[in-house]
Amino acid sequence: MNENDSKTAAEPRFAMSVDVEEHFQVQAFATLAPRESWPLHPSRVDRNTRRLLDLFDESGTEATFFTLGCVAKAHPALVREIVARGHEIASHGMDHRMLTELTPEAFRLQARDSRSLLEDLTGARVLGYRAPSYSVGRTTLWAIDELAASGYAYDSSIYPIRRRRYGYPEGPVVPALIRGPGGATLPEFPLPTLSFGPIRLPVLAGAFLRLFPLSLSRFALDRHRAAARPMVVNVHPWELDPDQPTIGSSRRATWTHYARLDRVEGILRALLSRATFRSASTRLMELGLLRK
């Protein structure tokens, strides 16, 4: 089967997502670039997000853009353009605080404020939410109750792996309903993994999309296809920007942020050529987990 045949035959339910944030707003720079210093850093998110929009236009990709409220305030025209170009807008919170930094009450305000802001800017209903740094986990499942109470229709925050800052290894590995401790349920679209016996490897999202060889990413995509297993790829606009300014004194100190930035566009092109990607909400509706 040639590449074109593999792309058109029995299309799997693959989704594409983008976490819309500035290069200096990531959790790895929480101490090097505290929030009070953010106005001092040059903004690059507009240009980098438009590069992704152009790339998605070329491949006919429909994506979900999980957008920070602070970015939406600073770049309202960009947010409107995302929707105008046929993509889904969703919330990434207001200021990239991990759920472990927030009380349920503070999170509720952020969830509602970011949703209202994005809906007011675009006129489009906001259905989805992704927590900064994938921080819905064992101790923060209360967020599911808060999201449901705030009018969200689905979540895509769980990475079913074990990491230092985040991870919920007991969480679902495929889209499923997830229940909060208060009893509310939401469809969850978890980040993708690849299992080798007892080992579960994170793939196709964030740093793992960049740091692992392209051959592994292709293998992960093909394995998901063969198993008819839905997945959501995730990328950040700053990951297409190898010329971004260095935060701190050395790139070596935060090498996972800067490594292989010059290869991300090529990696995305290779993946986009192998399958059709739609928004997270579109795929969840196809799976019967979500109704608009």
Backbone bond lengths (Angstrom), bond angles and torsions (degrees), N, CA, C in turn:
res aa  C-N    CA-C-N  psi(-1)  N-CA   C-N-CA  omega(-1)  CA-C   N-CA-C  phi
1 M - - - 1.477 - - 1.530 109.11 -
2 N 1.332 116.92 126.17 1.458 118.35 179.76 1.520 110.56 -81.21
3 E 1.343 116.05 175.42 1.460 120.62 -173.56 1.515 112.16 -62.25
4 N 1.338 117.98 -41.44 1.457 120.38 -179.82 1.523 111.15 -65.30
5 D 1.346 117.18 -38.83 1.451 119.78 177.50 1.521 111.07 -63.44
6 S 1.353 115.78 -41.81 1.460 119.04 -177.64 1.508 111.64 -66.89
7 K 1.337 117.22 -25.64 1.454 119.34 -179.73 1.523 111.72 -78.90
8 T 1.320 117.58 -30.84 1.457 119.37 -173.35 1.524 113.03 -97.13
9 A 1.329 118.50 -20.72 1.454 120.23 -176.03 1.527 110.69 -83.72
10 A 1.345 116.31 125.40 1.469 122.40 173.80 1.523 111.39 48.96
11 E 1.312 116.00 62.12 1.464 120.27 -176.29 1.531 111.51 -55.68
12 P 1.310 117.41 126.73 1.464 120.58 176.47 1.528 110.62 -77.15
13 R 1.302 116.09 164.49 1.463 120.75 -179.33 1.526 109.54 -89.40
14 F 1.335 114.58 77.33 1.454 122.15 178.88 1.525 109.29 -98.94
15 A 1.321 115.61 138.95 1.460 121.94 177.55 1.525 109.73 -117.97
16 M 1.336 115.70 153.11 1.457 122.31 175.54 1.526 107.96 -117.25
17 S 1.324 115.99 138.27 1.461 119.21 178.52 1.522 110.76 -138.48
18 V 1.322 114.27 153.95 1.460 123.00 179.52 1.524 107.67 -132.41
19 D 1.320 117.34 129.54 1.463 121.39 172.03 1.524 107.37 -94.80
20 V 1.324 116.78 107.31 1.461 121.94 -171.84 1.517 109.24 -86.04
21 E 1.326 114.66 104.15 1.463 122.04 -178.92 1.513 109.18 -152.73
22 E 1.325 116.59 160.85 1.458 121.88 178.02 1.534 110.39 -77.30
23 H 1.333 114.41 161.07 1.458 119.69 -179.28 1.521 112.69 -65.02
24 F 1.316 117.77 -23.63 1.466 121.33 -176.78 1.529 112.47 -96.20
25 Q 1.327 118.00 1.96 1.463 121.31 -175.32 1.515 113.56 -98.76
26 V 1.313 118.44 5.57 1.455 121.35 -176.51 1.525 110.67 -76.86
27 Q 1.323 115.80 157.31 1.460 120.63 -176.86 1.517 112.07 -63.47
28 A 1.329 117.74 -29.79 1.468 120.63 179.97 1.519 112.28 -61.75
29 F 1.335 116.63 -21.90 1.465 120.91 -179.22 1.528 112.65 -106.64
30 A 1.321 116.97 21.09 1.466 120.31 -175.69 1.527 112.58 -58.30
31 T 1.326 117.18 -34.75 1.468 119.85 178.54 1.522 111.79 -93.90
32 L 1.331 117.73 -31.29 1.461 120.93 -179.62 1.525 112.26 -75.51
33 A 1.327 116.81 -31.36 1.469 121.53 -179.72 1.528 108.74 -134.25
34 P 1.339 117.22 72.13 1.466 119.34 179.73 1.527 111.29 -62.71
35 R 1.317 116.19 160.40 1.467 120.68 -172.61 1.522 113.36 -57.12
36 E 1.314 117.19 -33.75 1.465 118.99 -179.64 1.530 112.02 -67.09
37 S 1.334 117.34 -17.94 1.466 120.50 179.34 1.520 112.97 -93.27
38 W 1.324 118.52 -7.52 1.463 120.69 -174.67 1.531 113.87 -55.41
39 P 1.335 119.58 -39.75 1.472 118.20 179.19 1.529 114.02 -62.63
40 L 1.333 117.45 -16.54 1.466 120.76 -178.32 1.525 112.62 -83.93
41 H 1.336 117.39 -13.29 1.461 120.97 -176.62 1.529 110.70 -94.66
42 P 1.325 117.49 141.86 1.467 119.78 179.19 1.524 111.09 -67.21
43 S 1.321 115.68 135.21 1.463 120.51 177.97 1.526 110.10 -80.05
44 R 1.339 116.76 133.96 1.457 122.24 178.51 1.526 111.76 -130.54
45 V 1.331 116.73 2.95 1.459 120.25 -172.63 1.526 112.82 -69.72
46 D 1.320 117.66 -32.45 1.465 120.18 -178.37 1.528 110.16 -63.44
47 R 1.317 116.63 -53.22 1.467 120.69 -178.95 1.521 111.46 -62.07
48 N 1.325 116.76 -43.70 1.459 119.74 -176.19 1.527 111.98 -68.46
49 T 1.330 116.69 -37.40 1.468 119.41 178.20 1.518 110.45 -67.95
50 R 1.316 117.42 -37.03 1.471 119.66 177.80 1.528 111.19 -65.90
51 R 1.305 117.72 -31.69 1.470 119.75 174.40 1.521 110.31 -61.83
52 L 1.321 116.43 -41.32 1.458 119.75 177.11 1.527 111.10 -66.47
53 L 1.322 116.92 -41.12 1.466 119.76 178.44 1.526 110.67 -59.69
54 D 1.321 116.58 -42.54 1.471 119.95 178.59 1.526 110.90 -64.58
55 L 1.310 116.52 -41.89 1.464 120.76 179.59 1.528 110.25 -62.89
56 F 1.315 116.86 -41.11 1.462 120.21 179.42 1.528 111.29 -69.14
57 D 1.343 117.13 -34.93 1.466 119.48 174.91 1.529 110.71 -59.60
58 E 1.315 116.02 -43.36 1.465 120.70 -177.55 1.528 111.83 -61.08
59 S 1.310 116.96 -35.05 1.460 121.07 -174.05 1.528 113.34 -101.56
60 G 1.332 117.30 -0.25 1.456 120.19 -178.27 1.517 112.98 68.51
61 T 1.318 116.27 31.65 1.461 122.43 -177.80 1.521 110.90 -88.61
62 E 1.310 115.71 136.73 1.475 122.51 171.61 1.520 107.08 -110.46
63 A 1.331 117.21 123.13 1.460 121.00 -173.70 1.522 111.39 -122.02
64 T 1.319 114.54 165.38 1.464 121.94 170.13 1.516 108.04 -104.59
65 F 1.324 116.43 125.75 1.464 122.37 179.79 1.527 108.60 -104.98
66 F 1.336 115.73 100.16 1.463 121.56 176.92 1.536 107.13 -79.20
67 T 1.319 116.33 108.42 1.461 121.65 -164.81 1.530 111.70 -113.21
68 L 1.325 115.88 131.54 1.467 120.66 174.89 1.526 110.32 -66.69
69 G 1.327 116.14 140.21 1.454 120.06 178.14 1.519 112.36 -61.89
70 C 1.343 117.99 -37.77 1.463 119.86 -179.47 1.520 111.03 -66.93
71 V 1.350 117.88 -32.43 1.458 120.74 175.56 1.526 110.03 -70.33
72 A 1.327 116.70 -41.15 1.466 120.30 179.12 1.523 111.30 -61.57
73 K 1.319 117.42 -39.17 1.469 120.74 177.66 1.518 111.33 -63.74
74 A 1.323 116.54 -40.17 1.465 121.12 -177.36 1.521 112.94 -78.22
75 H 1.341 117.04 -25.96 1.474 120.99 -175.00 1.531 110.66 -134.96
76 P 1.319 117.45 62.47 1.474 118.94 -177.26 1.521 113.59 -61.77
77 A 1.341 117.49 -34.67 1.463 119.55 -179.90 1.525 110.95 -64.83
78 L 1.315 117.52 -35.01 1.460 121.42 178.33 1.529 109.88 -64.51
79 V 1.309 117.09 -44.22 1.468 120.97 -179.43 1.527 110.41 -62.09
80 R 1.330 115.89 -42.29 1.468 119.18 178.16 1.531 111.09 -64.70
81 E 1.332 116.13 -37.29 1.458 119.06 -179.31 1.524 111.49 -67.30
82 I 1.315 117.38 -36.69 1.462 120.46 177.59 1.531 110.19 -54.84
83 V 1.322 116.20 -47.24 1.465 120.53 -179.52 1.524 110.63 -70.91
84 A 1.333 117.06 -40.53 1.464 120.64 -178.70 1.524 111.27 -62.68
85 R 1.328 117.58 -27.28 1.459 121.10 -179.39 1.529 112.73 -92.27
86 G 1.322 116.10 13.93 1.452 121.19 168.33 1.506 116.93 92.68
87 H 1.332 117.11 19.03 1.455 120.46 -177.78 1.528 111.29 -108.15
88 E 1.323 114.85 164.97 1.459 121.25 178.02 1.520 109.77 -89.63
89 I 1.326 116.53 135.98 1.459 120.92 173.31 1.525 107.83 -101.76
90 A 1.322 116.81 136.74 1.453 122.37 -179.69 1.526 108.34 -143.52
91 S 1.316 116.41 171.42 1.458 121.16 -173.46 1.523 112.43 -96.35
92 H 1.323 114.58 142.24 1.465 123.29 173.15 1.529 109.85 -120.44
93 G 1.367 115.26 21.38 1.455 119.98 -175.01 1.518 111.19 85.60
94 M 1.323 116.38 -171.46 1.461 120.48 -176.79 1.527 112.87 -96.88
95 D 1.332 117.60 -48.06 1.468 118.80 -170.78 1.524 112.99 -138.37
96 H 1.318 116.45 30.21 1.470 123.60 173.08 1.518 112.79 60.71
97 R 1.316 116.94 38.33 1.460 120.11 171.69 1.528 108.93 -88.13
98 M 1.326 115.81 128.51 1.458 120.03 174.80 1.523 109.54 -63.79
99 L 1.332 116.27 151.03 1.460 119.54 -178.09 1.524 111.64 -62.27
100 T 1.330 117.41 -26.31 1.458 120.95 177.27 1.526 112.04 -67.59
101 E 1.328 117.58 -12.64 1.464 121.87 177.28 1.527 112.25 -95.50
102 L 1.327 117.58 -4.63 1.462 121.47 -171.83 1.517 111.05 -119.80
103 T 1.328 115.58 147.56 1.458 120.11 167.43 1.527 108.07 -81.79
104 P 1.318 118.60 161.39 1.464 119.31 175.46 1.525 112.82 -55.04
105 E 1.315 117.59 -36.33 1.464 120.67 -179.82 1.524 110.99 -67.83
106 A 1.319 116.93 -44.24 1.463 119.97 178.89 1.529 110.95 -66.38
107 F 1.311 116.14 -38.38 1.458 119.57 177.63 1.526 110.70 -63.70
108 R 1.321 117.11 -41.76 1.461 120.53 179.80 1.520 110.88 -57.52
109 L 1.314 117.18 -42.64 1.464 120.73 178.84 1.526 110.53 -63.41
110 Q 1.335 116.80 -45.15 1.468 120.24 179.47 1.526 111.27 -62.44
111 A 1.325 116.18 -43.61 1.464 119.87 -178.64 1.525 110.99 -62.96
112 R 1.312 116.39 -43.78 1.468 120.04 -178.46 1.524 111.34 -72.39
113 D 1.329 116.57 -41.40 1.472 119.22 -178.97 1.527 111.17 -65.18
114 S 1.331 117.13 -43.02 1.466 119.39 -178.25 1.521 110.46 -67.59
115 R 1.306 117.33 -39.44 1.469 120.37 179.09 1.521 110.88 -64.42
116 S 1.326 117.13 -45.51 1.465 120.81 179.60 1.527 111.20 -62.55
117 L 1.328 116.24 -41.75 1.456 120.84 -179.87 1.521 111.07 -61.28
118 L 1.317 117.10 -48.87 1.466 121.04 -177.65 1.526 111.21 -66.01
119 E 1.318 117.00 -38.48 1.467 119.87 179.22 1.523 111.00 -68.90
120 D 1.330 116.92 -38.90 1.474 120.11 178.54 1.524 110.89 -65.32
121 L 1.335 117.41 -36.97 1.462 120.61 -178.37 1.518 112.89 -71.97
122 T 1.320 116.71 -35.88 1.464 120.39 -170.30 1.521 114.42 -108.94
123 G 1.316 117.69 -22.24 1.463 120.28 -172.98 1.514 112.43 73.86
124 A 1.324 117.30 7.68 1.469 122.17 -179.91 1.521 109.32 -105.44
125 R 1.324 116.32 141.82 1.454 120.27 178.62 1.524 110.07 -69.75
126 V 1.308 116.66 134.89 1.462 122.62 177.23 1.522 108.61 -95.07
127 L 1.330 115.65 115.70 1.463 121.34 -177.26 1.518 112.99 -99.02
128 G 1.346 116.47 -33.84 1.451 120.07 -167.29 1.513 115.18 -112.60
129 Y 1.316 114.67 159.28 1.466 122.63 178.81 1.525 108.78 -139.95
130 R 1.337 115.32 142.26 1.469 121.62 169.19 1.521 108.69 -132.07
131 A 1.318 116.02 125.69 1.456 121.03 179.99 1.521 110.97 -72.00
132 P 1.329 118.41 140.14 1.458 120.27 173.17 1.526 111.25 -52.63
133 S 1.312 115.46 136.34 1.468 122.23 179.30 1.524 112.14 57.11
134 Y 1.332 117.17 30.95 1.480 121.78 174.86 1.531 111.01 50.77
135 S 1.352 116.81 44.04 1.463 119.80 -166.68 1.521 115.24 -93.43
136 V 1.340 118.13 23.01 1.464 119.31 165.12 1.523 107.26 -85.12
137 G 1.334 115.57 119.42 1.456 120.67 -177.13 1.510 111.32 -149.93
138 R 1.304 115.82 -161.70 1.466 121.12 -174.70 1.521 112.08 -56.81
139 T 1.329 117.84 -41.06 1.465 120.92 -175.78 1.527 113.38 -91.32
140 T 1.331 117.30 -4.77 1.472 119.99 -177.30 1.531 112.16 -123.50
141 L 1.339 117.32 22.25 1.459 119.76 178.41 1.526 112.52 -65.27
142 W 1.338 116.52 -14.27 1.469 119.42 174.44 1.525 110.93 -58.59
143 A 1.326 117.76 -21.49 1.464 120.73 178.84 1.528 111.35 -61.83
144 I 1.321 117.96 -30.39 1.468 120.42 178.56 1.514 109.81 -62.91
145 D 1.325 117.85 -43.70 1.471 121.05 176.60 1.516 111.24 -61.54
146 E 1.329 116.88 -43.06 1.458 121.01 -178.19 1.527 111.40 -68.11
147 L 1.326 117.21 -39.44 1.464 120.08 178.92 1.521 111.03 -65.10
148 A 1.321 116.71 -43.98 1.460 120.00 178.74 1.531 110.58 -61.66
149 A 1.333 116.97 -41.53 1.468 120.49 179.63 1.522 111.89 -69.00
150 S 1.341 116.87 -22.82 1.463 120.98 -178.41 1.528 113.03 -92.56
151 G 1.320 117.58 4.57 1.456 120.74 174.01 1.510 116.11 95.01
152 Y 1.335 117.89 7.22 1.459 119.72 177.27 1.529 110.35 -77.02
153 A 1.319 115.47 149.90 1.463 120.90 -177.24 1.525 112.83 -104.48
154 Y 1.353 118.13 -18.46 1.467 119.82 176.36 1.517 109.80 -159.42
155 D 1.332 114.71 164.80 1.461 122.64 177.43 1.522 109.08 -126.74
156 S 1.336 116.37 150.91 1.468 121.54 174.17 1.520 108.32 -142.21
157 S 1.324 116.03 65.14 1.460 121.78 -173.25 1.513 114.34 -121.34
158 I 1.308 117.89 -12.55 1.461 120.11 -171.69 1.523 110.77 -88.52
159 Y 1.329 115.16 126.27 1.459 121.45 169.83 1.535 105.73 -108.93
160 P 1.326 118.43 109.05 1.471 120.18 -173.20 1.532 112.85 -78.84
161 I 1.327 115.08 58.14 1.458 123.43 178.82 1.521 107.68 -135.35
162 R 1.311 117.08 176.21 1.463 121.84 177.05 1.523 108.42 -114.94
163 R 1.335 115.84 113.17 1.459 121.74 179.11 1.524 108.97 -129.61
164 R 1.330 115.63 167.26 1.469 119.47 -177.18 1.519 111.78 -64.86
165 R 1.341 117.85 -45.29 1.458 120.50 -176.11 1.529 113.24 -90.90
166 Y 1.302 116.36 -26.61 1.462 118.97 -172.39 1.516 109.24 -153.58
167 G 1.323 115.23 179.07 1.455 121.14 177.73 1.513 111.61 122.63
168 Y 1.331 115.33 143.15 1.455 122.74 179.26 1.523 106.83 -141.00
169 P 1.345 117.00 80.07 1.469 120.21 -173.48 1.514 113.94 -60.78
170 E 1.338 117.28 -22.01 1.463 120.21 178.13 1.523 112.54 -84.55
171 G 1.319 116.36 -4.12 1.457 120.42 -176.82 1.515 112.58 -75.36
172 P 1.337 116.84 172.50 1.467 120.49 -178.89 1.517 111.31 -68.18
173 V 1.337 116.12 148.02 1.459 121.37 177.13 1.527 111.58 -103.20
174 V 1.319 116.86 -8.04 1.465 123.27 174.35 1.515 107.49 -133.55
175 P 1.332 118.71 161.52 1.464 120.11 179.63 1.529 111.67 -53.66
176 A 1.328 115.17 133.15 1.464 121.15 -177.04 1.517 108.51 -162.07
177 L 1.320 116.54 164.42 1.451 120.57 172.47 1.519 109.00 -75.97
178 I 1.324 115.61 136.17 1.455 120.62 177.57 1.518 108.47 -123.17
179 R 1.316 116.56 142.69 1.460 122.31 -174.16 1.526 110.59 -110.76
180 G 1.322 115.83 134.36 1.451 120.91 173.76 1.513 110.89 -83.37
181 P 1.332 117.95 165.82 1.469 120.19 -178.92 1.519 113.13 -64.12
182 G 1.328 117.42 -20.25 1.463 120.79 177.18 1.509 113.50 -86.70
183 G 1.340 117.39 -1.97 1.457 121.07 176.12 1.509 116.00 102.12
184 A 1.324 118.91 -10.62 1.468 120.56 178.87 1.529 109.92 -72.58
185 T 1.329 115.96 148.21 1.467 120.68 177.21 1.521 110.13 -123.72
186 L 1.324 114.63 146.58 1.462 121.94 175.17 1.527 108.55 -140.91
187 P 1.335 117.58 149.25 1.456 118.89 168.29 1.534 109.88 -64.61
188 E 1.311 116.32 135.55 1.465 122.57 177.91 1.524 108.58 -116.20
189 F 1.336 116.34 130.05 1.467 121.60 173.92 1.525 106.65 -110.80
190 P 1.337 117.80 93.19 1.472 120.56 -174.65 1.518 112.19 -72.19
191 L 1.320 115.24 160.48 1.462 121.47 175.93 1.529 108.99 -73.63
192 P 1.339 117.91 154.38 1.469 120.38 -167.81 1.522 114.18 -81.71
193 T 1.321 114.13 149.64 1.461 122.14 176.63 1.528 108.74 -137.31
194 L 1.314 114.44 166.28 1.464 121.87 177.82 1.523 106.79 -132.66
195 S 1.334 116.71 126.16 1.459 120.59 -176.13 1.521 111.49 -100.83
196 F 1.336 114.74 134.90 1.456 122.65 172.24 1.531 106.07 -126.45
197 G 1.337 116.27 91.70 1.455 119.77 -174.25 1.519 109.34 62.90
198 P 1.336 118.49 -127.79 1.468 120.33 -179.55 1.525 113.86 -79.49
199 I 1.319 117.04 -5.72 1.469 121.14 -177.24 1.522 109.70 -91.48
200 R 1.328 116.24 129.17 1.457 121.76 176.24 1.527 108.57 -114.47
201 L 1.322 116.16 116.02 1.462 122.44 -173.62 1.526 110.21 -102.65
202 P 1.329 118.64 129.37 1.470 120.37 174.99 1.524 110.13 -73.72
203 V 1.325 116.76 136.91 1.461 120.73 -177.53 1.525 109.83 -142.46
204 L 1.336 115.47 159.81 1.467 123.73 164.73 1.524 114.82 61.50
205 A 1.322 117.19 24.15 1.461 119.51 179.11 1.524 109.90 -150.59
206 G 1.335 115.26 135.06 1.451 120.79 175.44 1.516 112.73 55.62
207 A 1.331 115.55 -136.73 1.464 120.21 -176.67 1.518 111.94 -59.97
208 F 1.331 117.90 -29.91 1.463 120.24 -177.86 1.526 111.13 -68.43
209 L 1.332 117.26 -29.45 1.461 120.76 175.08 1.527 110.35 -65.73
210 R 1.329 116.19 -35.35 1.469 121.23 -178.01 1.515 113.20 -84.34
211 L 1.322 116.81 -43.70 1.460 120.82 -167.11 1.521 113.06 -80.65
212 F 1.320 117.45 -30.26 1.463 119.45 178.77 1.521 110.28 -81.24
213 P 1.315 118.12 152.62 1.474 120.90 179.44 1.529 111.18 -61.34
214 L 1.313 116.12 149.08 1.457 120.54 177.18 1.524 110.95 -57.25
215 S 1.311 117.34 -33.97 1.468 120.17 179.48 1.523 111.33 -60.03
216 L 1.338 117.55 -36.59 1.460 120.33 177.97 1.520 110.86 -69.94
217 S 1.333 116.93 -39.50 1.460 119.71 178.16 1.523 111.01 -63.91
218 R 1.323 116.35 -41.77 1.466 119.16 176.51 1.524 110.81 -62.91
219 F 1.326 116.21 -41.93 1.460 120.40 178.45 1.525 110.61 -61.46
220 A 1.354 116.87 -42.74 1.462 120.51 179.56 1.520 111.02 -63.05
221 L 1.329 116.36 -43.28 1.465 120.08 178.42 1.533 109.97 -61.65
222 D 1.316 117.46 -46.39 1.462 120.50 -178.25 1.525 111.44 -67.06
223 R 1.330 117.34 -35.44 1.469 120.39 176.98 1.529 110.69 -64.69
224 H 1.328 116.86 -41.94 1.466 120.00 176.88 1.532 110.30 -63.73
225 R 1.319 116.43 -40.47 1.461 119.71 179.04 1.533 110.63 -62.33
226 A 1.324 116.83 -47.76 1.456 120.96 -176.90 1.526 111.84 -62.51
227 A 1.335 115.99 -32.49 1.463 120.57 -179.97 1.527 112.46 -90.46
228 A 1.353 117.04 2.75 1.474 121.76 -175.47 1.528 109.78 51.31
229 R 1.330 114.88 44.16 1.461 121.43 -175.02 1.523 109.53 -104.67
230 P 1.327 118.67 117.39 1.464 120.28 179.23 1.533 110.84 -62.13
231 M 1.325 115.31 151.68 1.463 119.28 175.68 1.520 109.19 -154.11
232 V 1.334 114.99 160.15 1.456 121.19 175.97 1.522 108.93 -125.81
233 V 1.315 116.42 120.27 1.465 122.74 174.41 1.523 107.97 -81.06
234 N 1.315 116.72 148.02 1.466 119.47 179.79 1.519 111.28 -137.10
235 V 1.350 115.53 138.09 1.454 122.21 179.72 1.524 108.33 -143.31
236 H 1.325 116.50 159.07 1.468 122.62 176.65 1.527 108.77 -114.46
237 P 1.319 119.13 144.56 1.469 120.03 179.56 1.528 113.29 -55.31
238 W 1.333 117.81 -37.88 1.470 119.81 -177.85 1.529 112.39 -67.17
239 E 1.340 117.02 -14.79 1.460 118.84 179.92 1.525 112.88 -75.22
240 L 1.330 117.03 -8.63 1.463 120.92 173.80 1.527 111.63 -99.91
241 D 1.320 117.69 17.55 1.458 122.03 -170.16 1.527 110.97 -128.80
242 P 1.342 118.26 77.79 1.465 120.25 -179.25 1.520 113.67 -66.63
243 D 1.329 117.96 -15.97 1.465 121.30 -178.27 1.519 113.40 -93.37
244 Q 1.316 117.91 7.76 1.467 120.25 -179.22 1.525 110.84 -60.10
245 P 1.336 116.97 148.90 1.472 119.95 179.72 1.528 111.43 -62.02
246 T 1.311 114.72 150.62 1.462 120.55 177.38 1.520 109.95 -78.51
247 I 1.331 115.70 131.85 1.460 121.53 174.14 1.518 107.85 -95.63
248 G 1.328 116.57 126.42 1.454 119.72 -176.14 1.521 110.62 88.82
249 S 1.312 115.24 -165.96 1.462 119.61 -172.94 1.518 113.78 -88.96
250 S 1.342 117.17 -19.64 1.460 118.82 -173.75 1.519 111.02 -154.79
251 R 1.326 116.69 139.10 1.466 120.41 174.40 1.523 110.81 -70.41
252 R 1.311 116.76 -24.95 1.457 119.93 -179.15 1.516 110.81 -63.70
253 A 1.341 116.91 -33.93 1.467 120.38 -177.53 1.525 112.05 -66.99
254 T 1.331 117.13 -26.34 1.470 121.49 179.68 1.532 108.41 -128.23
255 W 1.320 115.43 53.38 1.460 120.94 -170.89 1.519 112.60 -63.29
256 T 1.345 118.24 -29.60 1.464 118.34 -178.66 1.520 111.75 -65.46
257 H 1.329 118.03 -25.03 1.466 120.63 177.19 1.524 111.01 -75.79
258 Y 1.315 117.63 -37.99 1.464 121.00 -171.52 1.536 113.95 -98.13
259 A 1.306 117.82 -14.31 1.466 119.99 -174.62 1.520 111.78 -65.60
260 R 1.318 116.13 134.25 1.468 125.41 170.74 1.538 113.77 60.02
261 L 1.311 117.52 26.01 1.466 119.50 177.03 1.524 111.59 -62.20
262 D 1.314 116.89 -29.31 1.458 120.20 -178.85 1.530 112.95 -73.95
263 R 1.341 117.48 -7.19 1.465 120.55 -176.83 1.530 113.18 -106.19
264 V 1.326 117.46 -7.11 1.461 119.61 -171.18 1.524 112.16 -65.30
265 E 1.330 117.16 -42.72 1.463 118.21 -179.72 1.525 110.61 -60.26
266 G 1.312 117.43 -41.83 1.458 120.31 178.52 1.517 112.03 -65.42
267 I 1.325 117.07 -38.62 1.465 120.90 176.98 1.524 110.26 -62.15
268 L 1.325 116.10 -45.98 1.467 119.55 179.42 1.521 111.26 -62.53
269 R 1.314 116.70 -44.57 1.466 119.34 179.25 1.538 110.98 -58.22
270 A 1.319 115.95 -42.14 1.460 119.47 -179.98 1.522 111.43 -63.43
271 L 1.328 117.19 -41.36 1.466 120.33 -179.76 1.524 111.34 -70.75
272 L 1.334 116.32 -42.16 1.459 120.16 -178.09 1.520 111.89 -65.69
273 S 1.332 116.66 -24.79 1.462 119.70 179.11 1.527 112.39 -78.33
274 R 1.343 116.93 -12.78 1.464 120.46 -174.37 1.527 113.61 -100.47
275 A 1.331 117.88 -11.26 1.463 120.29 -177.69 1.519 109.50 -162.04
276 T 1.305 115.48 164.78 1.461 121.65 175.04 1.519 108.44 -96.43
277 F 1.327 115.79 133.28 1.460 121.37 -179.07 1.531 109.32 -116.07
278 R 1.327 115.25 137.68 1.457 122.34 176.81 1.532 109.21 -124.48
279 S 1.318 116.48 178.19 1.457 120.70 -179.05 1.522 110.40 -70.41
280 A 1.315 116.35 161.63 1.461 120.78 178.47 1.521 111.10 -62.19
281 S 1.339 117.45 -41.53 1.466 119.24 -178.44 1.525 111.28 -66.66
282 T 1.329 117.25 -38.46 1.470 120.11 177.55 1.522 110.65 -59.95
283 R 1.318 117.48 -46.50 1.459 120.69 -178.65 1.530 111.39 -67.62
284 L 1.325 118.19 -38.14 1.467 120.21 178.37 1.524 111.43 -66.06
285 M 1.338 117.19 -34.85 1.459 119.96 175.58 1.523 110.41 -67.26
286 E 1.323 117.28 -41.22 1.462 120.36 178.28 1.527 111.48 -61.96
287 L 1.328 116.49 -31.78 1.460 121.71 179.45 1.527 112.16 -81.72
288 G 1.311 117.73 -5.35 1.456 121.78 179.97 1.517 114.35 78.32
289 L 1.333 116.96 14.84 1.458 121.20 179.97 1.521 113.73 -93.66
290 L 1.321 116.84 -15.89 1.454 120.90 -173.71 1.527 109.84 -136.31
291 R 1.319 114.40 137.35 1.464 121.39 171.79 1.522 107.74 -123.87
292 K 1.325 116.33 131.81 1.464 119.15 178.44 1.523 110.06 -75.27
